[in-house]
Amino acid sequence: MLQFDSKHVKNVVLLGHTGSGKTTLAETMLFESGVINRRGTVEDQNTIADYTDIEHEKGKTLFSKLLNSKWKGYKINILDTPGYDDLSGDIIASMRVAECGLMLLNARMGVEVGTDIIWQYTNEFKLPTIFAVNQLDHEKADFDKTVAEAKAHFGNQVVIVQYPVNQGPNFNAVIDVLNMVMYQYPPEGGKPEKLPIPNSEKEKAIQLHKELIETIAANDEQLMENYFEKGELNEDEMKLGLHHSLIKHEIFPVFCISAKQNMGGGRLMGFIDNVCPSAYEMPPQLTIDNREIACSDKGKTAIFIYKTIAEPHVGELSFFKVLSGTVKVGDELTNEETGQVEKIMQLFEMEGNKRIAVDELTAGDIGATLKLKNTHTNNTLHEKGFPIAIQPIQFPTPTFTIAVEGTKKGEEEKLSSALHQLVEEDPSIQVEVSAELKQTLLHCQGELHLAIIKWKLENTYKLSVNFNKPKVAYRETIQTEADTTYRHKKQSGGAGQFGEISMKIYPWTEDTPDPKGYSIRGKEEIELPWGGKLVYYNCIVGGAIDTRFHPSILKGVMEKMQEGPLTGSHVQDVCVVVYDGKMHAVDSNDLSFKIAGMMAFKENFVNANPQLLEPIYTTIITAPDEITGSVMSAIQSHRSMVEGMDAEGHFTKIKALVPIAEMHEFSAAVRSLSQGRAKIAMAFSHYDKVPYEIQNELIKSFKKELQEV
């Protein structure tokens, strides 16, 4: 088994909108490097990367895969990724462990939805990125239009390294303006013939060669001096300039390929080997306490888990990147997050679902191991005495929520276990068991993400589930004061029950004063677990109610506040004054005063102009400029309010306040308007009043539910 040091390992992540040809290119790269001797196709469902049943069913990549190839003394790890924003968690995790992004553009479609969205992540990570215009053999291929769109969307640092001579069904040649040669491919693809640039193309090639040199020189002072002195840069200088500019995320070279026809893949791999950076050349990884960890095979051993999947009949397969040192079979590494020691029993290079056992992997390399006992995605394992934990992957915040329930009784535990495993495999999923709403809530990235979750629950875990619109965590409060006297009296043969209290309630705000006209004997300010406050005053004089019964009165009030009179929602921001009452020497007890307190509060509440409150979320919608008007209309039609707008490249960032009750339909509307191109981020802001008509409908609905129970 060949061993590769840190300088000879390259990690490249394939990026692009769905259908841009990432999986086909991965297959071509494996074929070109000799890993496979026959190329599979997505249509025939026999590619190395797309091996799961659901991917065969959908005909699309839905999960990231790790592949590897050996090419001219280098090891290239290839991370194939999905092209949907719904699956951005998998994309982000793969980008985190790569040193180069290879962004595919569909020559007939140009810059698509997924390209724009993924580009934002490459900017965030400052990931060295190269473009490959694919499908140049298509009859509607338009290289110039695609490059023009790329420059418009991503800036003038998008620079042509290759352009096609004869795009369309007869495509078989490209001009390389870095090497200043023409590559002409045989009909079956593969290794091209190097030819002089035809006279008909020389003027264009020289102009693009000059533009490439000027772009490279503009980002490097020394090369700029060389260019001014000589009026030219040689090939080595150009490659060096590209190398440094890629590391700094300053230049984005454009190549030409037809992955399906096996044209251009070898040249791409050569560029990755010769020009793209290795992990040791990139800025050091940062720990959570901002220490730098240099990528060196001479350092102490440390690995970072970036992905976990469940292997049927085998257990959990943990994918990792070696941050430092060399990890070997038999090593005992400490999990910095848990303190547990994990023994590395097996190490693998991966080719899709095929595991190839190896004895060791060095700094910068990516591999997998099985059966770590207590280690999860985002954990760092390190050599004893070398405690580090690198900054975790920040997975996207869920933007879509649904309630999930099993259809068969007795499978609750099985469903809970399955949901836990899904979260383990995909941290962009969150599961919440809401005692308040009496629902299990599934938070994910969108409808496609949900469809994959549903497929897994039904096919992998053999569960039948229903998805329902989630309930809303409303709050109830009051707007005026109310006063009542309530007597609880019950006789049942022996000792009975008796408790009478006089109670006043009124709204609480931060500047609400203590009640006037009462003798305050005790005051309790209670921060409610669900938010808001209850202020309870004991204003009993003359021993009308014994002090020992006040905790029971308060308990009764609190119980009713947990399920308010309007819709059964939590009550907040109320002042309660207990100022008079009666008790019986024999029949009064804790239960009597608890019931009296509960019923007095309920009676008062419905007479104090009660108001239902709904959660409002600060929502950031990042949408393409051309649909901003439509998004604004959608915001206004969903009871929402625009707070501000900012330009961000070719996107407009709209800040709005959106009721969570509208979010389900609002998110769907924005996705439809933007064809999935807009992004939504949301965070809880505050509670606000529910409109009168909607409040009445919710109260009627709640009363109907109570009658049906």
C-alpha positions in Angstrom: 0.0 0.0 0.0 1.4 3.4 -1.1 2.1 5.9 1.7 1.7 9.6 1.1 3.1 12.4 3.1 1.2 15.6 3.8 2.7 17.4 0.7 1.3 14.7 -1.6 -2.3 14.6 -0.4 -4.9 16.8 -2.0 -8.6 17.0 -0.9 -11.0 18.3 -3.4 -14.8 18.8 -2.9 -17.1 18.6 -6.0 -19.7 21.4 -5.8 -22.5 22.6 -8.0 -26.2 22.7 -8.6 -27.9 19.3 -9.0 -27.5 18.0 -12.5 -24.2 19.8 -13.1 -22.4 16.5 -13.4 -20.5 16.1 -10.2 -21.0 12.4 -9.8 -20.2 11.7 -13.5 -17.0 13.8 -13.1 -16.1 11.8 -10.0 -16.5 8.6 -12.0 -14.3 9.9 -14.8 -11.6 11.0 -12.3 -11.6 7.5 -10.8 -11.4 5.9 -14.3 -8.6 8.2 -15.4 -6.5 7.4 -12.3 -7.1 3.6 -12.8 -9.2 3.1 -9.6 -11.9 1.6 -11.8 -11.6 0.1 -15.3 -15.2 0.9 -16.5 -17.2 4.1 -15.9 -20.7 3.7 -14.5 -23.5 6.2 -15.2 -26.2 7.8 -13.0 -28.8 6.5 -15.4 -27.6 2.9 -15.0 -27.4 3.3 -11.2 -23.9 1.9 -11.1 -21.6 4.8 -10.2 -19.2 4.4 -7.3 -20.5 7.5 -5.5 -24.3 7.1 -5.7 -24.8 3.7 -4.2 -27.8 4.1 -1.9 -31.3 2.9 -2.8 -32.9 6.3 -2.4 -30.3 7.9 -4.7 -31.1 5.2 -7.3 -34.8 5.9 -6.8 -34.4 9.7 -7.1 -31.6 9.7 -9.7 -29.7 12.3 -7.7 -26.8 12.6 -5.2 -28.4 13.0 -1.8 -25.4 12.4 0.5 -21.8 13.3 0.4 -19.4 10.5 -0.4 -15.6 10.0 0.1 -13.6 8.6 -2.8 -9.9 8.5 -3.5 -7.5 8.2 -6.4 -3.8 8.1 -7.0 -2.5 10.4 -9.7 1.2 10.9 -10.7 2.6 10.6 -7.2 -0.3 12.3 -5.4 -3.3 11.0 -3.6 -6.5 12.9 -4.4 -9.4 12.5 -2.0 -12.6 13.4 -3.8 -15.7 14.5 -1.9 -18.8 14.2 -4.0 -21.7 16.3 -2.6 -25.4 17.0 -3.2 -26.5 20.0 -5.1 -29.5 21.0 -3.1 -29.6 23.7 -0.4 -31.8 21.5 1.7 -28.8 19.2 2.0 -26.3 22.0 2.9 -25.3 20.3 6.1 -23.5 17.6 4.2 -22.0 20.1 1.7 -20.7 22.3 4.5 -19.1 19.3 6.4 -17.3 18.2 3.2 -16.1 21.7 2.4 -14.7 22.0 6.0 -12.2 19.2 5.4 -11.3 20.1 1.8 -8.5 22.4 0.5 -10.0 23.0 -2.9 -13.5 23.4 -4.3 -14.2 22.3 -7.8 -17.4 24.1 -8.8 -19.2 22.6 -11.8 -21.2 24.9 -14.1 -23.7 23.4 -16.6 -22.8 24.9 -20.0 -26.4 24.9 -21.2 -27.9 26.3 -17.9 -25.2 28.8 -16.7 -25.1 29.8 -13.1 -28.0 28.0 -11.4 -29.7 28.2 -8.0 -27.4 25.8 -6.2 -24.3 27.5 -7.6 -25.2 30.8 -6.0 -26.1 29.3 -2.7 -22.9 27.1 -2.5 -20.8 30.1 -3.5 -21.8 31.8 -0.3 -20.3 29.0 1.7 -17.0 29.0 -0.4 -16.8 32.7 0.5 -17.4 32.1 4.1 -14.7 29.4 4.3 -12.4 31.2 1.9 -12.1 27.9 0.1 -9.7 27.8 -2.9 -12.1 27.3 -5.8 -11.8 26.4 -9.5 -14.6 26.3 -12.0 -15.3 23.6 -14.6 -17.8 24.3 -17.3 -19.3 20.9 -18.0 -21.6 19.4 -20.6 -19.9 21.3 -23.4 -21.0 18.5 -25.7 -24.6 19.5 -25.3 -26.3 21.0 -28.4 -27.4 24.0 -26.3 -24.0 24.6 -24.6 -23.0 28.2 -24.3 -19.5 28.7 -22.8 -19.3 32.5 -23.2 -22.8 33.0 -21.6 -21.9 30.7 -18.7 -18.6 32.5 -18.1 -20.2 36.0 -18.4 -22.8 34.9 -15.7 -20.0 33.5 -13.5 -18.2 36.9 -13.7 -21.4 38.8 -13.0 -22.2 36.6 -10.0 -18.8 35.9 -8.5 -16.6 38.8 -9.8 -14.0 39.5 -12.4 -11.5 37.3 -10.6 -13.2 34.4 -12.4 -10.6 34.0 -15.2 -10.5 31.7 -18.2 -7.7 29.1 -18.3 -9.4 27.0 -21.1 -12.1 27.7 -23.7 -13.8 25.3 -26.1 -13.0 25.3 -29.8 -16.1 23.5 -31.0 -18.8 23.3 -28.2 -21.8 21.3 -29.1 -22.4 17.7 -30.2 -19.0 17.7 -32.0 -17.0 19.0 -29.0 -13.6 17.5 -28.8 -11.0 20.3 -28.3 -10.1 23.1 -26.0 -7.5 25.9 -26.0 -5.5 26.1 -22.8 -4.3 29.7 -22.4 -2.1 28.8 -19.4 0.0 26.2 -21.4 -0.8 27.9 -24.7 -1.6 24.6 -26.5 -4.7 23.0 -27.9 -5.9 19.7 -26.4 -7.8 17.5 -28.9 -9.6 14.4 -27.5 -10.2 11.1 -29.3 -13.8 10.1 -29.9 -13.9 7.9 -26.8 -12.3 10.6 -24.6 -9.3 10.0 -22.4 -5.8 11.3 -23.0 -5.8 14.2 -25.5 -3.3 15.0 -28.2 -1.3 18.3 -27.6 -1.4 20.4 -30.8 -0.4 23.9 -31.7 -3.1 26.5 -31.4 -4.8 27.0 -34.8 -4.2 30.3 -36.6 -7.9 31.0 -36.4 -7.7 30.9 -32.6 -4.4 32.6 -32.0 -5.6 36.1 -31.6 -8.3 35.1 -29.0 -5.9 32.8 -27.2 -3.2 35.5 -26.9 -5.8 38.0 -25.6 -7.1 35.5 -23.0 -3.5 34.5 -22.1 -2.7 38.2 -21.5 -5.8 38.6 -19.3 -4.8 35.6 -17.3 -1.3 37.0 -16.7 -2.7 40.4 -15.7 -5.1 38.8 -13.3 -2.4 36.7 -11.7 0.1 39.6 -11.5 -2.4 41.9 -10.0 -2.5 39.7 -6.9 1.2 39.3 -6.4 3.7 42.2 -6.1 6.7 40.2 -7.2 5.0 38.8 -10.2 3.7 42.3 -11.0 7.3 43.5 -11.1 8.4 40.6 -13.2 5.5 41.3 -15.6 6.5 45.0 -15.9 10.1 44.1 -16.5 9.6 41.3 -19.1 6.1 42.0 -20.4 5.3 38.3 -19.8 5.2 35.6 -17.1 6.5 32.1 -17.9 4.4 29.0 -17.2 6.0 28.3 -13.8 5.5 31.9 -12.6 1.9 31.7 -13.7 1.3 28.4 -11.8 3.0 29.8 -8.7 0.8 33.0 -8.9 -2.3 30.9 -9.3 -1.3 28.7 -6.4 -0.9 31.6 -4.0 -4.0 33.4 -5.2 -6.1 30.2 -4.8 -4.9 29.9 -1.2 -6.0 33.5 -0.6 -9.4 32.9 -2.4 -8.5 35.7 -4.9 -8.5 34.0 -8.3 -11.0 31.4 -9.7 -9.7 29.7 -12.8 -12.2 28.3 -15.4 -11.7 24.9 -17.2 -13.6 23.1 -19.9 -14.8 19.5 -19.6 -17.3 17.0 -20.8 -17.4 14.5 -17.9 -19.8 12.2 -19.7 -17.4 12.0 -22.7 -14.3 11.7 -20.5 -12.8 14.9 -21.9 -10.9 17.2 -19.6 -10.9 15.2 -16.4 -7.2 14.3 -16.6 -6.2 18.0 -17.2 -8.2 19.0 -14.1 -6.5 16.3 -12.0 -3.1 17.5 -13.2 -4.0 21.1 -12.2 -5.2 19.9 -8.8 -1.8 18.1 -8.3 0.4 20.8 -9.6 -1.3 24.0 -8.5 -4.0 23.5 -5.9 -2.9 23.6 -2.3 -2.4 20.7 0.1 -3.6 21.0 3.7 -0.2 21.8 5.1 -0.1 25.0 2.9 -3.5 26.3 4.1 -3.9 28.5 7.2 -3.7 26.4 10.4 -6.8 25.0 12.0 -8.0 26.9 15.0 -9.0 25.3 18.3 -12.0 26.4 20.3 -9.6 28.5 22.4 -8.0 30.0 19.2 -4.8 28.1 19.2 -3.3 27.2 15.8 -2.8 23.5 14.9 -0.4 23.2 11.9 -1.0 20.4 9.5 2.3 18.4 9.9 3.0 14.7 9.9 5.7 15.4 12.4 3.2 16.7 15.0 1.2 15.0 17.7 -1.7 12.9 16.4 -5.1 14.5 16.2 -8.1 13.7 14.1 -11.5 15.5 13.6 -14.7 13.7 12.9 -16.7 15.5 10.2 -19.4 12.9 9.4 -21.0 9.8 10.9 -23.2 7.2 9.1 -24.8 4.0 10.3 -23.6 0.9 8.4 -26.2 -1.9 8.4 -25.1 -4.9 10.4 -21.7 -3.2 11.1 -22.3 -0.1 13.3 -21.3 3.5 13.0 -18.7 4.5 10.4 -16.9 7.7 11.4 -15.3 9.8 8.7 -12.3 12.0 9.8 -9.5 14.2 8.7 -6.1 13.8 10.2 -5.3 17.3 11.6 -1.7 16.5 12.8 0.7 13.6 13.1 0.0 10.1 11.8 -2.9 7.9 13.0 -2.2 4.2 13.0 -4.2 1.1 13.7 -4.0 0.3 17.4 -3.6 4.0 18.5 -5.5 5.1 21.6 -6.8 8.6 21.3 -8.7 10.7 23.8 -12.0 12.4 22.9 -11.5 15.9 24.1 -15.2 16.5 24.4 -16.1 13.4 26.5 -12.7 12.4 28.0 -13.2 8.9 26.7 -10.3 6.9 25.3 -11.0 5.4 21.8 -8.9 2.6 20.4 -8.5 2.8 16.6 -9.2 -0.8 15.6 -9.4 -0.3 11.9 -8.5 2.4 9.3 -10.0 2.7 5.8 -9.6 4.6 2.6 -13.1 5.0 1.0 -14.3 4.4 -2.5 -18.1 5.1 -2.0 -19.4 2.2 0.0 -16.2 0.2 -0.5 -13.7 0.2 2.5 -10.0 -0.4 1.8 -8.1 -1.2 5.0 -4.9 0.7 5.6 -2.4 0.7 8.4 -2.0 4.5 8.8 -3.1 7.9 7.5 -1.0 11.0 7.8 -1.7 14.7 8.4 -4.0 16.2 5.8 -5.5 12.9 4.7 -9.1 11.8 5.0 -10.3 8.4 6.0 -12.8 6.4 8.1 -12.9 4.1 11.1 -15.5 1.8 12.6 -17.1 1.3 16.0 -15.9 4.3 18.0 -17.8 3.9 21.3 -18.7 7.4 22.3 -17.5 9.7 19.5 -19.7 11.9 17.3 -19.6 14.4 14.5 -17.6 17.5 15.5 -15.5 15.6 18.1 -11.7 15.9 18.1 -9.6 12.8 19.1 -6.0 13.4 20.2 -2.9 11.8 21.4 -2.6 11.6 25.2 -1.0 14.8 26.6 -1.9 16.8 23.5 -5.4 18.2 24.4 -7.1 20.0 21.6 -10.6 20.5 20.3 -10.9 22.4 17.0 -13.7 24.7 16.2 -16.8 22.7 15.3 -18.6 22.8 12.0 -21.4 25.3 12.2 -24.3 23.4 10.7 -27.2 25.5 9.2 -30.1 26.4 11.5 -33.2 24.5 10.5 -35.8 26.5 8.5 -38.6 24.0 8.3 -40.5 22.4 11.1 -43.0 19.5 11.1 -44.6 17.4 13.7 -43.9 13.6 13.4 -45.8 10.7 14.9 -45.9 7.0 14.5 -49.1 5.5 13.1 -48.8 2.3 15.2 -49.1 2.1 19.0 -46.2 0.6 20.8 -43.5 1.9 18.4 -42.8 5.2 20.2 -39.5 4.0 21.5 -38.5 2.6 18.1 -39.4 6.0 16.5 -37.4 7.9 19.2 -34.3 5.7 18.6 -34.6 6.2 14.8 -34.9 10.0 15.1 -31.8 10.0 17.4 -29.8 8.1 14.8 -30.9 10.5 12.1 -29.6 13.4 14.1 -26.4 11.5 14.7 -25.9 11.1 11.0 -27.1 14.6 10.1 -26.6 17.3 12.7 -28.5 19.8 10.5 -31.6 17.9 11.8 -33.0 18.7 15.2 -35.6 16.8 17.2 -37.6 18.4 19.9 -40.1 16.6 22.2 -42.4 19.5 23.2 -44.3 18.9 26.4 -46.1 22.2 25.9 -47.5 21.3 22.4 -47.6 17.5 23.1 -45.8 16.9 19.8 -42.5 15.6 18.6 -41.1 18.3 16.4 -38.7 17.6 13.5 -36.6 20.7 12.5 -34.9 20.3 9.1 -33.8 22.3 6.0 -36.8 22.0 3.7 -39.2 19.7 1.9 -36.6 17.6 0.1 -34.7 17.1 3.4 -38.0 16.0 5.0 -38.7 13.6 2.1 -35.3 11.9 2.7 -36.0 11.6 6.4 -39.4 10.1 5.7 -37.8 7.6 3.3 -35.3 6.6 5.8 -37.9 6.1 8.6 -40.0 4.0 6.3 -37.4 2.0 4.5 -34.4 1.8 6.8 -36.2 1.7 10.1 -39.4 0.1 8.9 -41.6 2.7 10.6 -44.9 4.1 9.4 -45.1 7.8 10.3 -47.4 10.8 9.7 -46.2 14.4 9.4 -48.5 17.1 10.6 -48.4 20.9 10.7 -46.8 21.8 14.1 -48.9 23.6 16.7 -48.0 27.1 17.7 -46.8 27.9 21.2 -49.2 30.7 21.9 -49.3 32.6 25.2 -52.2 34.1 27.0 -52.4 37.3 29.0 -54.8 40.0 30.1 -55.3 43.7 29.2 -57.5 45.0 32.1 -58.1 44.2 35.7 -60.8 41.9 37.2 -62.0 41.1 40.7 -64.0 38.2 42.0 -64.8 36.2 45.1 -64.9 32.4 44.7 -66.1 29.8 47.2 -65.2 26.2 46.8 -67.5 24.0 49.0 -68.1 20.3 48.9 -69.8 18.0 51.3 -69.4 14.2 51.1 -70.6 12.7 54.3 -67.6 13.2 56.5 -65.1 16.1 56.5 -65.9 18.2 53.5 -64.0 20.8 51.5 -64.2 24.6 52.0 -62.2 27.5 50.8 -63.2 31.0 49.9 -61.0 33.7 48.5 -61.3 37.2 47.1 -58.8 37.8 44.3 -57.9 40.7 42.0 -55.8 40.3 38.9 -54.3 42.9 36.5 -51.6 43.0 33.8 -47.9 43.1 34.7 -45.3 45.1 33.0 -41.7 46.1 34.0 -43.0 49.4 35.5 -46.1 48.1 37.1 -46.4 49.4 40.7 -47.5 47.5 43.8 -51.3 47.6 44.3 -52.7 50.5 46.2 -55.3 50.3 49.0 -54.1 46.9 50.3 -51.9 45.9 53.2 -49.2 43.8 51.5 -48.1 41.0 53.9 -46.1 39.1 51.3 -44.9 39.4 47.7 -43.5 36.7 45.3 -42.1 37.6 41.9 -42.0 34.4 39.9 -40.0 34.1 36.6 -42.1 31.6 34.6 -40.3 28.7 32.9 -42.0 29.6 29.6 -41.2 33.3 29.8 -42.9 36.3 31.4 -43.7 36.8 35.0 -46.3 36.2 37.8 -46.3 38.6 40.7 -48.3 37.2 43.7 -49.4 39.4 46.6 -50.6 38.2 50.0 -52.8 41.0 51.3 -54.8 39.0 53.9 -55.4 40.8 57.2 -57.0 39.7 60.4 -56.3 36.0 59.8 -59.2 35.5 57.3 -57.2 32.8 55.6 -54.4 31.0 57.5 -50.9 31.7 56.2 -50.4 27.9 55.6 -53.0 27.9 52.8 -51.3 30.6 50.7 -48.8 28.1 49.0 -51.9 26.1 47.9 -53.6 29.1 46.5 -50.5 30.0 44.5 -50.2 26.4 43.4 -53.8 26.5 42.0 -53.0 29.8 40.2 -49.9 28.3 38.7 -51.7 25.2 37.5 -54.2 27.2 35.6 -51.5 29.4 34.2 -49.9 26.2 32.6 -53.1 25.7 30.7 -54.8 29.0 30.1 -58.6 29.4 29.7 -58.6 30.6 26.1 -56.6 27.9 24.2 -54.9 25.9 26.8 -51.7 27.8 26.3 -49.3 29.1 29.0 -50.3 32.4 30.7 -47.8 35.1 31.4 -47.4 38.6 32.8 -50.1 38.8 35.4 -50.3 40.3 38.9 -52.5 38.4 41.5 -53.7 40.0 44.7 -55.4 37.8 47.3 -57.0 40.2 49.8 -59.8 38.4 51.6 -61.5 35.1 52.2 -63.0 32.6 54.6 -62.0 29.2 55.9 -63.7 26.5 58.0 -62.2 25.1 61.1 -62.9 21.5 60.0 -63.5 21.5 56.2 -60.7 23.8 55.0 -57.6 22.2 53.7 -54.8 22.6 51.1 -56.9 21.0 48.3 -59.8 23.3 49.0 -57.7 26.5 48.7 -55.8 25.1 45.7 -59.1 24.6 43.8 -60.5 28.0 45.0 -57.3 29.7 43.8 -57.5 28.0 40.4 -61.1 28.8 39.8 -60.9 32.4 41.1 -58.0 33.0 38.7 -59.9 31.4 35.8 -63.0 33.4 36.5 -61.0 36.6 36.7 -59.0 35.9 33.6 -61.9 35.6 31.2 -63.3 38.9 32.6 -60.0 40.8 32.2 -60.1 41.3 28.5 -57.9 38.3 27.8 -55.4 38.5 24.9 -53.7 35.7 22.9 -50.1 36.3 22.0 -48.1 34.6 19.2 -44.4 34.1 18.8 -42.8 36.5 16.3 -39.5 35.6 14.6 -36.9 37.9 13.2 -36.5 36.4 9.7 -33.7 37.2 7.2 -34.5 36.3 3.6 -31.6 36.4 1.2 -33.1 36.5 -2.3 -32.0 37.2 -5.8 -32.5 40.9 -6.8 -34.9 40.1 -9.6 -37.5 38.5 -7.2 -37.2 41.0 -4.3 -40.5 42.6 -5.2 -42.3 39.2 -5.2 -40.8 38.3 -1.8 -41.8 41.6 -0.4 -45.4 40.9 -1.5 -45.2 37.5 0.1 -44.0 39.0 3.4 -46.9 41.4 3.5 -49.5 38.8 2.6 -48.4 36.6 5.6 -49.1 39.2 8.3 -45.4 40.1 8.4 -43.6 43.4 8.6 -40.4 44.4 6.7 -37.8 46.0 9.0 -35.0 46.7 6.5 -33.2 45.8 3.3 -29.5 45.5 2.4 -27.7 44.7 -0.8 -25.4 41.7 -0.8 -23.8 41.1 -4.2 -26.6 39.9 -6.6 -28.9 39.3 -3.6 -31.0 41.5 -1.4 -31.1 40.7 2.3 -34.6 41.5 3.7 -35.2 41.6 7.4 -38.8 41.0 8.5 -40.8 40.1 11.5 -42.9 37.0 10.7 -45.4 35.2 13.0 -44.4 31.6 13.4 -48.0 30.6 12.6 -47.4 31.9 9.1 -43.9 30.5 8.7 -44.9 27.1 7.2 -46.7 28.6 4.3 -44.4 31.6 4.0 -41.3 29.4 3.6 -43.0 27.4 0.9 -44.1 30.6 -0.9 -40.5 32.0 -0.8 -39.0 28.7 -2.0 -41.5 28.6 -4.9 -40.9 32.2 -5.9 -37.2 31.8 -5.9 -37.1 28.2 -7.2 -35.2 27.3 -4.1 -32.7 30.2 -4.7 -33.6 32.2 -1.6 -32.3 31.4 1.9 -34.3 31.9 5.1 -32.8 32.3 8.5 -34.9 32.8 11.6 -34.6 33.5 15.3 -37.2 34.1 18.0 -37.8 37.8 18.6 -40.8 38.4 20.9 -44.5 37.7 21.5 -47.2 40.0 20.0 -51.0 40.2 20.0 -52.9 37.8 17.8 -55.5 39.7 15.6 -59.0 39.7 17.0 -60.5 37.5 14.2 -57.8 34.9 14.4 -58.0 34.8 18.2 -61.7 34.1 18.0 -61.1 31.2 15.5 -58.4 29.7 17.8 -60.7 29.9 20.8 -63.5 28.2 18.9 -61.2 25.5 17.7 -59.9 24.8 21.2 -63.5 24.6 22.6 -64.4 22.1 19.9 -61.4 20.0 20.7 -62.4 19.9 24.3 -65.9 18.8 23.4 -64.5 16.0 21.2 -62.3 14.6 23.9 
